[in-house]
Amino acid sequence: MHPPSLDSPTRPPTYRATLAAALFCVPSLLLLVLVELEWGPLISLDKGIARTTHRWALADPEMTRASRILTDWVWDPWTMRALCAVVVIWLMARGARWLALWVAGACLVASVLQQSLKAAVDRPRPVWQDPVDFAHYAAFPSGHAMTAAVVCGLLLWLLRLYGVGPVPWRVAVVLATLSVAGVGATRVWLGVHWPSDVLGGWLLGALTVALAIATYAYGPGRRPGSGLDRPSAPPEESSP
């Protein structure tokens, strides 16, 4: 059997993505409702964690400086979107136009959803007498956390589609996990988000990726002769 071509991604079954979307939808909606209702135990937990991490940030200026660099440059939403744009251009150049449009569309939907929820919930950010960093606009969900989850999730999906080898796959999983977890930690460390803002960003990002994967199989790129994605060649049968 020949390995999948870089120009011809495989198309695995989508039932797992559909199940994942259903599973991520429930906690995402539940957290959104609890934040909107300002549920007491959640607010108390948020404040307790935020106060603790703020004390740590004040006591460790080197870690705080490193967190600002990571969150403002390495894991900034615009850095993530630029990475996604490069991948979209690469897919277009390879002829996988429908897949490229699907990835770009998923990122756009995530951005619209994120900004819409921020405006609708309008949750205030933490306020400190001695802040170590500043951020603007509403708090829920964390845009940094959601964007990182969406972009990293989509890139991992693409690697699976193209049948990447085990070593690059493990490296990609480690880098993606580090990026998604790390950006969330920096937002709480710097005192610009409540922990539930970050959790909401992660959940909504994962939900967006799961929906993108689950619905990709039903797009026009699946129709024979559409010319948008070339289907992978069937495996050759070995002679007896």
N, C-alpha and C positions, 0 to 999 in steps of 0.2 A: 504493500500500500504506500502510495506517495504521500509525503507530508503536505498539509494545506499550503497553497501558494499565497504569497503576500498579496497578490492581486485578486484572490478568490477566497474570501472568508467563508468558513463553515457556518452552518445555521443550526445550532443545537436546539432541542425541544425547549419550549418556553414555560412549561407548567411550573417549574421551580421559581421562575421569576414572578409568575402570577401569584403563587403561594406567598412568596416573600412580600409582594406588594400588599396583599391582604393582611399579612402579619404586621407590617410596618404601619399600615393605615390606622389600626386600632390605637396603639400607644401615641401616635402623632396627634390624633383627634383628642384623645383623653388629656394629653399634656396641654394642648391648646385650650381646652375648656377649663382646666384647672388654673392656668395662667390668667385667662380672661376673668374667671371668678375670684381671682386672688385668694385661692385656697390657703388657709392658715398654715397647715403643716408644711406645704411646699414653700411658702414665703419664708417661714422660719428657717427651714433647711438652707434655702438660698442665702439668706442673710448670714447665717452661721458660717457657711463655707466661705462666703465672700469676705467676711471680716478676718477670718484666719489667713486666707491667702494674701489679703492686703497687708497684714502685719509682716508676713514673710517677704513680700515684695519690698516693703520699706527697709527691712533688715538686710536684704541681699541686693544691693544696687547692681552688681555685676549680672546676676541672673535676670534682673528687670531690664537691663540694657539689652541683653541677648534676646529676651522675649520681644522687645520692641522691634529689633532688627528682623527677627523671624516673622512676626505678624505683619510688619509693614512692607516687607520686601519679598521674602522667600515664599510665604504662604498667603500673601495678600490676594484678595479675590481677583484683582486685575492680572496678577501674575498667573493665577490658575486659568483665567479665561484666555490669556495669551497662549498658554500651553495647549489648551483645547483648540484654539484657532489654528495653531501650527499643525496639529493632528488632522483637523478638518481639511486643511489645504493639502496635506499629504494624501489623504484618502481621495480627494478630488483628482489629484494628479495620477493616482493609481487607477482611476476609472470607477471607483466605488462611490458614485455621486449620491445615490440614495442614502447610503450609510453615513456619508459625510453630512448630508442635510439633516438626518435623524439625530446625530450627535449634537450638531449646532442647535437644532430645535429644542432638544432636551435641556441644554444649557440656558437657552432663552426662556423657556417655560419656568425653569427653576428661579431665574432672576425675577421674573414677573411675579411668581408666587411669593417669593421672599419679600419683595417690596410691598406687595398687596397686604400680606399679613402684618408687616411692620406698621403700615398705616392703619389697618383695622384694629389691631390690638393696642397699639400706641403705648407700649409699656415703657416706663421711665428706666433709664440706666442707673446703676449704682452712683451715688454721690458721696464724695469723700472730702474731708477738710484738707487732706494732704495727698492729692491724687498723684499717681506716678505716670499716668497717661490719660489721653482724652479721646473721646469718640462722639459722633453726632448721630442724630436721628434716633428712632425708637429701638428698643433692645431686642424684642422677640420677633423672629428667631435670629440667632447669630448669623449674619451674612458670611463671615469668614468660615464658620463651621459648615454651613450648608453648601457653600460653593466648593470647598475642599472635598466634601463627601460626594458631591455630584461629579466633579471632574475626575477625581481618583477612581470612583466607581465605574464611570464610563470608560476610562482608559483600561482598567482591568478587564472589563467586558470585551473590549476590542482585542486585547491580547488573547483572550480565550477564543474569540471568533477566528483569529488567524492562527490558532494552534501553536502558540509560542512554547518553546522548550521548558523543561522543569526548572532549570537554574534561573533563567531570566524571569520566569513566573514567580519564583520565591522571592527574588530580589524586588520585583515590582510590588508584591504584596507587602513586604516589609516597609518599603518606601511609602506606599499609600497609607498603611496603617500609622506609620510615624507622622505623616503629614496631617492626616485627619485628626488623630488624637492630639498631636502637638499644637495645632492651631487652636483647638478648643481650650487646651490648658493655658496657652498664652493669653487668651481673651479674659479668662477668669483671673489669672495671675495679675494682669495689668489693671484689674478692677473696672473694666469697661462693659462687662456682661455678667449677668447672673448665671450660675451653673445650669439652670433650666433653659436659659436662652441657647446655650451651647448644645444641650441635649436635644432641644427642639430642632436646631439646625441639622444635627446628625440624623435624626429620625426622618425629617422631611427630605433631606438629601438622599438618604437611602431609599425612601419611598419613590422619589422622582426617578432614580436609576432603575429600580425594579419595574416601574410602569413603562419606562422607555424600552427596556429589554422585552417585557411581556408583549408590548404592542408592535414591536419592530417587525415581527413575522407576518403581520397582517397589512403592512403597507404596500403601496404600488410596486415597490422594488421586488416583490415576490412574483409579480405577474410575468409569465414568459414573454420574452420579446420587448420588455419595457426598456432595456438598454441602460438601466440605472445601476444595477449591480450584476456582475457576472456570477452565475452560480458556480460553486466549486465542482470540479470534475469528479465523477463517481470513481470509487476506488477500483483498481484493477484486480481481477481475480487471479490468484496465483495458480499456475498449472499444477496438476497433481503429480 
